[in-house]
């Protein structure tokens, strides 16, 4: 076919069908990619929520452990302050 001759209707329809097919495949691929990204975001959100919950539980446990340690610790006995001259005192 010469370059000055218009394309036949069948040729034009065939080209359009090919373009639509290519576009449909590209959209389907992007849709699958978006689905995977959404699933990843959902999983990451669940992971962050679980980590936040675990951190809160760990903080609570640490506070309870500190409180129990303070209860279990023997009372401090304060030594008398004998001052500087105390080094010369005889026992």
C-alpha positions in Angstrom: 0.0 0.0 0.0 1.4 3.4 -0.9 1.9 6.0 1.8 -0.7 8.3 0.3 -3.4 5.7 0.4 -5.7 5.7 3.5 -5.7 2.6 5.6 -8.6 0.2 5.2 -11.2 0.1 7.9 -10.1 -3.4 8.8 -6.5 -2.3 9.2 -7.5 0.6 11.4 -9.8 -1.6 13.5 -7.0 -4.2 13.8 -4.6 -1.5 15.1 -7.2 -0.2 17.6 -7.8 -3.7 18.8 -4.1 -4.2 19.4 -3.9 -0.9 21.3 -6.9 -1.8 23.4 -5.4 -5.2 24.2 -2.0 -3.7 25.1 -3.8 -1.1 27.3 -5.9 -3.8 29.0 -2.8 -5.9 29.7 -1.0 -2.8 31.2 -4.0 -1.9 33.4 -4.3 -5.5 34.6 -0.6 -5.6 35.5 -0.9 -2.3 37.3 -4.0 -3.5 39.1 -2.1 -6.6 40.3 0.8 -4.4 41.5 -1.6 -2.2 43.4 -3.3 -5.2 45.0 0.1 -6.5 46.1 1.0 -3.0 47.5 -2.3 -2.8 49.4 -1.7 -6.3 50.9 1.8 -5.2 51.9 0.5 -2.0 53.5 -2.1 -4.0 55.5 0.5 -6.5 56.7 2.9 -3.7 57.7 0.1 -1.9 59.6 -0.7 -5.1 61.5 3.0 -5.5 62.3 3.3 -1.9 63.6 0.2 -2.3 65.7 1.5 -5.6 67.2 4.9 -3.9 67.9 3.1 -1.0 69.6 1.0 -3.4 71.7 4.1 -5.4 72.7 6.0 -2.2 73.6 3.2 -1.1 75.8 3.1 -4.5 77.5 6.9 -4.4 77.9 6.7 -0.9 79.5 4.0 -2.1 81.9 6.0 -5.1 82.9 9.1 -3.0 83.4 7.2 -0.7 85.7 5.9 -3.7 87.7 9.4 -5.2 87.9 10.9 -1.9 89.2 8.1 -1.6 91.8 8.7 -5.2 92.9 12.5 -4.6 93.1 11.9 -1.5 95.3 9.8 -3.6 97.6 12.3 -6.5 97.7 15.4 -4.3 98.2 16.6 -4.3 101.8 16.5 -0.9 103.5 19.6 1.1 103.4 21.5 1.5 106.6 23.0 4.9 106.8 26.5 5.0 108.2 27.2 7.8 110.7 29.1 10.7 109.3 32.2 10.8 111.4 33.8 13.6 109.4 37.4 14.1 108.4 38.9 13.5 111.8 37.2 10.1 112.0 40.2 8.6 110.2 42.3 9.1 113.3 39.7 7.6 115.6 40.6 4.3 117.2 38.2 1.5 117.1 
